Amino acid sequence: MLIVSLAVIASRISNLPEILACLERQTAPPDKILIYYSYEPWHLDSGMNEPLSVHSNLDVEMIAVPNLGSCRKYLHTINRYRHTDATVVLIDDDTVWKDDVFQALAVYTAVGQAATTRGWSEFDILYDGLWPRFQRGRPVVAHKIWRPTEVLVPSSGWATMFRAADVNPQVLDPRLHRQYRVAYSDEIFLSAMLRARKFVVPMSEPFYRLLPTPSTLSHQQETFYAKALQTDLLDPAERRRLMPAAAVRSLHPWAR
């Protein structure tokens, strides 16, 4: 079973029809599409005002969940399918792909690897004030390589495929979510929890295109973001206790 999973923010609802049309055209179309959205604001998402509704020839399920950022796209799906043989594809809410992308990724996933169209071969943990910031270095993109290239961190969108059963069940531990600020480091966290090796799969150019996205935050979004920062700040000592770089790296066997 092939499950597509994505989270959509309020400013990108208009992208859904084209994304769904792209999924319908895939050479290997998904068996089910899970679309997560939230009413609460968070970061760049002002939150939804009403339930979402879409039309598609595929099996689409719209699910309202608490707003935890982009990690919404995989936490709920992994929990739902981790005891099955389901294959999960994570996608973004501003990207569409060539019609054979899923088929190409499935070849690698079938032999126990995680396959992606973009990833990073290194990363650094920095701090911006009191907040951890994960700086990804040495990007690897599918249309710029000629052979499968192993990476440490696959993109949590742009089409990343893995088997749900290959994810460490600790991915669902809320204590780790708080400690490692999963809402701000979802790709790093998911990479640590994936037991499979991770490869960017070579593809011809262009294999994707970005859909139009507002280039600036609205005043409402800026207000929500400012409030989130004000209400969730840690004092420096607490931050150092919860987020030391060594502790984060210890979570990743490949970063020791």
C-alpha positions in Angstrom: 0.0 0.0 0.0 1.3 3.4 -1.0 0.3 6.3 1.3 1.0 10.0 0.4 1.1 12.3 3.4 1.3 16.1 3.5 0.4 19.0 5.7 -1.1 22.1 4.2 -0.9 25.7 5.6 -3.6 28.3 5.1 -1.8 30.3 2.5 -1.3 27.3 0.2 -4.8 25.8 0.1 -5.2 26.9 -3.5 -2.3 24.6 -4.4 -4.2 21.4 -3.5 -6.2 20.9 -6.7 -3.0 20.9 -8.8 -1.1 18.7 -6.3 -4.0 16.2 -6.4 -4.1 16.3 -10.2 -0.4 15.5 -10.2 -0.9 12.6 -7.9 -3.6 11.2 -10.1 -1.2 11.3 -13.1 1.6 9.4 -11.3 2.7 6.2 -13.1 2.3 4.5 -9.6 -0.6 6.5 -8.1 -1.0 6.3 -4.3 -3.6 4.1 -2.7 -4.5 6.8 -0.2 -3.7 10.5 0.4 -3.7 12.0 3.9 -3.8 15.8 4.1 -3.3 17.3 7.6 -4.4 20.8 8.5 -4.9 22.8 11.7 -7.1 25.5 13.0 -4.4 26.8 15.4 -1.7 29.2 14.1 2.0 28.3 14.1 5.0 30.0 12.5 4.1 30.6 8.9 0.6 29.1 9.2 -2.2 31.4 10.2 -4.5 28.4 10.7 -7.7 27.4 9.0 -11.0 29.1 9.5 -13.2 26.1 8.4 -12.9 22.4 7.5 -11.1 21.6 4.3 -12.8 19.9 1.4 -11.3 18.8 -1.9 -12.3 16.7 -4.9 -10.2 13.9 -6.3 -10.5 10.6 -8.1 -8.2 9.1 -5.5 -8.9 8.2 -1.9 -8.3 11.4 0.0 -8.7 11.9 3.8 -8.6 15.4 5.3 -7.6 15.4 9.0 -7.6 18.3 11.4 -4.7 17.9 14.0 -3.0 20.2 16.5 -0.5 22.5 14.8 3.0 21.1 15.4 4.5 22.5 12.2 5.5 20.4 9.2 6.2 17.3 11.3 2.4 16.8 11.2 2.9 15.2 7.8 4.7 12.2 9.2 4.0 11.7 12.9 0.3 10.8 12.5 0.8 8.7 9.4 3.7 6.7 11.0 1.6 6.0 14.1 -1.3 4.8 11.9 0.7 2.5 9.6 3.8 1.5 11.6 2.5 -2.1 12.2 1.7 -2.6 8.5 3.7 -3.1 5.3 2.7 0.4 4.0 5.1 2.6 2.1 4.8 6.3 2.9 5.6 9.2 0.6 6.1 12.6 2.2 5.4 15.6 0.0 5.2 19.4 0.3 2.2 21.7 -0.2 4.0 23.8 -2.9 5.5 21.2 -5.2 4.4 19.0 -8.1 6.5 16.3 -9.8 7.0 14.3 -13.0 4.6 11.4 -13.5 7.2 8.7 -12.8 8.7 10.1 -9.6 7.0 7.7 -7.2 7.8 4.7 -9.4 11.5 5.6 -9.3 11.6 6.1 -5.6 9.7 2.8 -5.0 12.6 0.8 -6.7 15.0 1.9 -3.9 12.5 1.7 -1.1 11.6 -1.9 -2.0 15.1 -3.1 -1.0 14.9 -1.5 2.4 16.3 2.0 1.8 14.7 5.4 2.1 14.6 7.3 -1.2 14.3 11.0 -1.7 14.6 13.7 -4.3 16.6 16.1 -2.1 18.8 15.7 0.9 21.8 16.9 2.8 25.1 15.2 3.5 25.9 17.2 6.6 24.3 19.6 9.1 25.2 21.9 12.0 23.2 22.8 15.1 23.3 26.5 15.7 21.4 28.9 18.0 19.5 32.0 17.0 18.9 33.7 20.3 17.2 31.0 22.4 16.1 28.9 19.5 18.0 26.0 17.9 18.6 26.3 14.2 19.6 23.4 12.0 21.8 24.5 9.2 21.9 22.0 6.5 25.0 21.8 4.3 26.1 20.2 1.1 22.7 19.8 -0.5 22.1 16.9 -2.9 19.3 17.2 -5.5 18.1 14.4 -7.8 18.5 16.2 -11.1 22.1 17.1 -10.3 23.5 13.6 -9.7 24.1 10.6 -11.9 24.1 7.8 -9.3 22.3 7.2 -6.0 23.9 9.3 -3.3 23.7 8.6 0.4 22.7 11.5 2.6 22.3 12.0 6.3 19.1 14.0 6.1 16.4 13.5 3.5 14.0 16.3 2.8 10.6 15.9 4.6 9.0 17.0 1.4 9.9 17.1 -2.3 8.9 13.4 -2.4 10.6 11.3 0.2 9.6 7.6 0.4 10.2 5.0 3.2 8.5 2.0 4.8 6.5 2.9 7.9 7.8 -0.2 9.6 11.4 1.0 9.2 10.8 3.9 11.6 12.0 3.7 15.2 8.8 3.8 17.5 10.6 6.5 19.6 9.5 8.9 16.8 6.2 9.1 18.7 7.7 9.9 22.1 6.4 13.3 23.2 9.3 13.8 25.5 11.7 13.6 22.6 9.4 16.0 20.6 9.8 18.6 23.4 13.5 18.0 24.1 14.6 18.2 20.5 12.1 20.8 19.3 10.7 18.6 16.6 8.5 21.3 15.2 11.6 23.2 14.3 13.8 20.3 13.3 11.4 17.8 11.8 13.8 16.6 9.0 16.7 16.0 11.4 14.5 14.2 13.9 12.8 11.9 11.3 16.3 11.1 9.8 17.4 9.9 13.2 14.4 7.7 13.6 14.6 6.1 10.2 16.5 2.8 10.4 17.0 2.6 6.7 19.9 4.1 4.8 18.8 7.3 2.9 19.6 7.9 -0.8 18.8 10.7 -3.2 17.7 9.0 -6.4 19.0 10.5 -9.7 16.3 11.8 -12.0 16.3 13.8 -15.2 15.7 17.5 -15.1 13.2 18.9 -14.5 11.5 16.4 -12.2 9.6 19.0 -10.1 8.4 22.6 -10.0 7.4 24.9 -7.2 3.9 26.3 -7.1 3.3 30.0 -6.4 3.8 30.9 -2.8 3.4 34.3 -1.1 6.9 35.7 -0.7 6.2 37.6 2.5 4.2 37.0 5.7 0.9 38.8 6.2 0.6 41.1 9.2 -1.6 38.4 10.8 1.0 35.7 10.3 3.8 38.0 11.7 1.6 38.7 14.8 1.1 35.0 15.4 4.8 34.3 15.0 5.7 37.0 17.4 3.3 35.7 20.0 4.6 32.2 19.7 8.1 33.4 20.3 7.0 35.5 23.3 5.0 32.7 25.0 7.4 29.8 24.4 10.9 31.3 25.2 13.2 29.3 27.5 15.8 31.0 29.7 19.3 30.3 28.5 20.1 27.7 31.3 17.0 25.7 30.4 17.8 25.9 26.8 21.3 24.5 27.4 19.9 21.7 29.5 17.4 20.6 26.9 19.2 21.3 23.6 23.0 20.8 24.0 24.5 20.0 20.6 26.2 16.9 22.0 22.8 15.5 23.1 21.2 16.1 19.7 24.1 14.4 18.0 23.9 11.5 20.3 20.4 10.8 19.0 21.9 10.3 15.5 24.2 7.2 15.2 25.6 8.6 11.9 26.6 11.9 13.6 28.8 10.6 16.3 
